[in-house]
Amino acid sequence: MSNVAKLEFAASGKNYLSWVLDAEIHLDDKGLGNTILADKEASNQDEAKAMIFICHHLHEGLKVEYLTVKDPLELWKNLKERFDHQKTVILP
Protein backbone atom coordinates (compact mmCIF):
# COMPACT_ATOMS: atom_id res chain seq x y z
CA MET A 1 0.00 0.00 0.00
CA SER A 2 1.22 3.48 -0.74
CA ASN A 3 2.22 6.14 1.77
CA VAL A 4 -1.09 7.89 1.09
CA ALA A 5 -2.83 5.37 3.36
CA LYS A 6 -0.35 6.09 6.13
CA LEU A 7 -1.06 9.82 6.31
CA GLU A 8 -2.84 10.75 9.51
CA PHE A 9 -5.01 13.81 9.93
CA ALA A 10 -8.12 14.22 12.02
CA ALA A 11 -10.83 16.82 11.72
CA SER A 12 -11.28 18.50 15.05
CA GLY A 13 -13.14 21.63 14.03
CA LYS A 14 -10.10 23.86 14.40
CA ASN A 15 -8.48 22.49 11.25
CA TYR A 16 -11.56 21.98 9.09
CA LEU A 17 -10.36 23.94 6.07
CA SER A 18 -7.09 22.02 5.68
CA TRP A 19 -8.80 18.74 6.62
CA VAL A 20 -11.53 19.08 3.99
CA LEU A 21 -8.99 19.84 1.26
CA ASP A 22 -6.83 16.85 2.26
CA ALA A 23 -9.87 14.57 2.53
CA GLU A 24 -11.18 15.58 -0.91
CA ILE A 25 -7.79 14.87 -2.48
CA HIS A 26 -7.50 11.48 -0.78
CA LEU A 27 -11.07 10.47 -1.65
CA ASP A 28 -10.47 11.45 -5.29
CA ASP A 29 -7.21 9.49 -5.29
CA LYS A 30 -9.04 6.40 -4.04
CA GLY A 31 -11.78 6.81 -6.67
CA LEU A 32 -14.31 7.78 -4.00
CA GLY A 33 -14.81 11.45 -4.85
CA ASN A 34 -18.36 10.81 -6.12
CA THR A 35 -19.46 9.69 -2.66
CA ILE A 36 -19.40 13.28 -1.36
CA LEU A 37 -20.98 14.96 -4.39
CA ALA A 38 -24.75 15.53 -4.37
CA ASP A 39 -25.25 15.16 -8.11
CA LYS A 40 -23.27 11.91 -8.45
CA GLU A 41 -24.19 8.30 -7.80
CA ALA A 42 -21.92 5.95 -5.88
CA SER A 43 -22.11 2.23 -5.17
CA ASN A 44 -22.86 0.97 -1.67
CA GLN A 45 -19.33 -0.44 -1.52
CA ASP A 46 -17.78 2.93 -2.41
CA GLU A 47 -19.99 4.67 0.14
CA ALA A 48 -18.84 2.22 2.81
CA LYS A 49 -15.19 2.79 1.89
CA ALA A 50 -15.68 6.55 2.03
CA MET A 51 -17.36 6.32 5.45
CA ILE A 52 -14.47 4.23 6.76
CA PHE A 53 -11.99 6.79 5.45
CA ILE A 54 -13.85 9.85 6.74
CA CYS A 55 -14.59 8.35 10.15
CA HIS A 56 -10.99 7.20 10.52
CA HIS A 57 -9.93 10.82 10.07
CA LEU A 58 -12.38 12.42 12.49
CA HIS A 59 -11.54 13.55 16.01
CA GLU A 60 -12.89 11.09 18.59
CA GLY A 61 -15.44 13.60 19.87
CA LEU A 62 -16.84 14.11 16.38
CA LYS A 63 -16.96 10.35 15.75
CA VAL A 64 -19.21 9.92 18.77
CA GLU A 65 -21.38 12.86 17.78
CA TYR A 66 -21.95 11.57 14.23
CA LEU A 67 -22.04 7.87 15.15
CA THR A 68 -25.49 7.27 13.64
CA VAL A 69 -24.73 8.87 10.25
CA LYS A 70 -24.20 6.10 7.69
CA ASP A 71 -24.10 8.09 4.44
CA PRO A 72 -20.82 9.81 3.49
CA LEU A 73 -22.60 12.66 1.69
CA GLU A 74 -24.82 13.34 4.70
CA LEU A 75 -21.80 13.32 7.04
CA TRP A 76 -19.85 15.56 4.63
CA LYS A 77 -22.74 18.06 4.52
CA ASN A 78 -23.15 17.99 8.31
CA LEU A 79 -19.47 18.73 8.85
CA LYS A 80 -19.54 21.47 6.21
CA GLU A 81 -22.59 23.09 7.76
CA ARG A 82 -20.96 23.02 11.17
CA PHE A 83 -17.41 24.13 10.33
CA ASP A 84 -17.33 25.76 6.88
CA HIS A 85 -17.74 29.24 8.32
CA GLN A 86 -14.06 29.13 9.24
CA LYS A 87 -11.74 31.01 6.93
CA THR A 88 -8.00 31.04 6.59
CA VAL A 89 -6.33 34.22 7.74
CA ILE A 90 -2.74 34.84 6.74
CA LEU A 91 -0.97 37.19 9.08
CA PRO A 92 2.15 39.14 8.07
Order of alpha helices (4+ residues) and beta strands (2+ residues): alpha-alpha-alpha-alpha
